[in-house]
Amino acid sequence: MPLNDALAAAGEPAALADPAAVRAAFESRWVTWNVVRTLTAAGALVCFAWAGLAGT
């Protein structure tokens, strides 16, 4: 999990000099991949529903 490893490498939250910068660096990549996961799951659901309806 590269994103989790990057967060862990940043250090303990209480010891961070600029937690907002760490969050900003993490958040943009996380949101991008979360959208990809969501669209993929939605596409899979559509395919599953289509296959179910085509079979009846």
PENORDA-V704478 format. One record per residue. N is the residue number from 0. SS is DSSP state (H for helix, E for strand, L for the rest). Layout:
# PENORDA-V704478
N SS
N SS
This chain:
# PENORDA-V704478
0 L
1 H
2 H
3 H
4 H
5 H
6 H
7 H
8 H
9 H
10 L
11 L
12 H
13 H
14 H
15 L
16 L
17 L
18 H
19 H
20 H
21 H
22 H
23 H
24 H
25 H
26 H
27 H
28 H
29 H
30 H
31 H
32 H
33 H
34 H
35 H
36 H
37 H
38 H
39 H
40 H
41 H
42 H
43 H
44 H
45 H
46 H
47 H
48 H
49 H
50 H
51 H
52 H
53 H
54 L
55 L
